[in-house]
Amino acid sequence: MSQTASVWLVILVAFCAANLPFINQRLLAVVPLSRPKTLALRLAELLFFYLVAGGLGLALEKYAGQIAPQGWEFYAITLALFLTFAFPGFVYRYLLKHRH
């Protein structure tokens, strides 16, 4: 896989993973819950999916060659980007009116 394809794959996975906690009512998109998820649980899932997407990026970087050392700034920026990716799902869940 080329580096360009790897980058786009990580971006696509991160976008989908960032919106997943807000789109469905299942825990980690697998386990059905007896009651609706709270915002705190959705944020915990968001952090988990951030780590999963970061792990995929790390694995693809390792596959392409040597892993570049990263400082705290890298993780702060990627977390901010991940939260930006989560905005459409947040708007859908909490800001749009749904007909029941």
C-alpha positions as CSV (number, residue, x, y, z in Angstrom):
1,M,0.0,0.0,0.0
2,S,1.4,3.4,-0.9
3,Q,1.9,6.1,1.7
4,T,-0.8,8.3,0.2
5,A,-3.3,5.4,0.4
6,S,-2.3,4.8,4.0
7,V,-2.8,8.4,4.9
8,W,-6.3,8.5,3.3
9,L,-7.2,5.2,5.0
10,V,-6.3,6.5,8.4
11,I,-8.3,9.8,7.8
12,L,-11.3,7.8,6.6
13,V,-11.2,5.4,9.6
14,A,-10.7,8.3,12.0
15,F,-13.7,10.2,10.5
16,C,-15.9,7.1,10.8
17,A,-14.6,6.2,14.3
18,A,-15.2,9.7,15.5
19,N,-18.8,9.7,14.5
20,L,-19.6,6.1,15.6
21,P,-20.3,6.9,19.3
22,F,-22.9,9.5,18.3
23,I,-24.7,7.5,15.5
24,N,-25.6,4.3,17.4
25,Q,-26.8,3.3,20.8
26,R,-24.6,0.2,21.3
27,L,-21.5,0.2,23.4
28,L,-18.4,0.2,21.1
29,A,-20.9,-0.3,18.3
30,V,-21.3,-4.0,19.3
31,V,-22.8,-4.5,22.7
32,P,-26.5,-3.6,23.1
33,L,-27.4,-1.5,26.1
34,S,-30.6,-1.6,28.2
35,R,-30.8,2.2,28.5
36,P,-29.6,5.1,26.3
37,K,-25.9,6.1,26.4
38,T,-25.0,9.2,28.3
39,L,-22.7,11.9,27.0
40,A,-19.9,10.7,29.4
41,L,-20.1,7.2,27.9
42,R,-20.0,8.6,24.4
43,L,-16.9,10.7,25.2
44,A,-15.2,7.6,26.7
45,E,-16.0,5.7,23.5
46,L,-14.7,8.6,21.5
47,L,-11.4,8.4,23.4
48,F,-11.3,4.6,22.8
49,F,-11.8,5.0,19.1
50,Y,-9.2,7.8,19.0
51,L,-6.7,5.3,20.4
52,V,-7.8,2.6,17.9
53,A,-7.4,5.0,14.9
54,G,-4.1,6.1,16.3
55,G,-3.0,2.5,16.6
56,L,-4.0,1.9,13.0
57,G,-1.9,4.9,11.9
58,L,1.0,3.7,14.0
59,A,0.8,0.2,12.5
60,L,0.7,1.6,8.9
61,E,3.7,3.8,9.7
62,K,5.6,0.8,11.0
63,Y,4.7,-1.1,7.9
64,A,6.0,1.7,5.7
65,G,9.3,2.0,7.5
66,Q,10.7,3.5,10.7
67,I,8.2,5.1,13.2
68,A,9.0,8.8,13.6
69,P,9.2,10.0,17.3
70,Q,6.3,12.2,18.3
71,G,6.0,14.7,21.1
72,W,2.9,15.8,23.1
73,E,2.1,18.4,20.4
74,F,1.4,15.7,17.9
75,Y,-1.1,14.0,20.1
76,A,-2.8,17.3,21.1
77,I,-3.2,18.2,17.4
78,T,-4.5,14.7,16.4
79,L,-7.0,14.7,19.3
80,A,-8.2,18.1,18.2
81,L,-8.6,16.9,14.6
82,F,-10.4,13.8,15.9
83,L,-12.8,16.0,17.9
84,T,-13.4,18.1,14.8
85,F,-14.2,14.9,12.8
86,A,-16.7,14.1,15.6
87,F,-18.7,17.3,15.1
88,P,-21.2,16.0,12.5
89,G,-22.1,13.1,14.7
90,F,-22.5,15.4,17.8
91,V,-24.7,17.8,15.8
92,Y,-26.8,14.9,14.6
93,R,-27.2,13.4,18.1
94,Y,-27.6,16.5,20.3
95,L,-28.4,19.6,18.2
96,L,-30.9,18.3,15.5
97,K,-34.5,17.7,16.4
98,H,-35.6,14.1,15.8
99,R,-39.2,13.1,15.2
100,H,-40.2,10.2,17.4
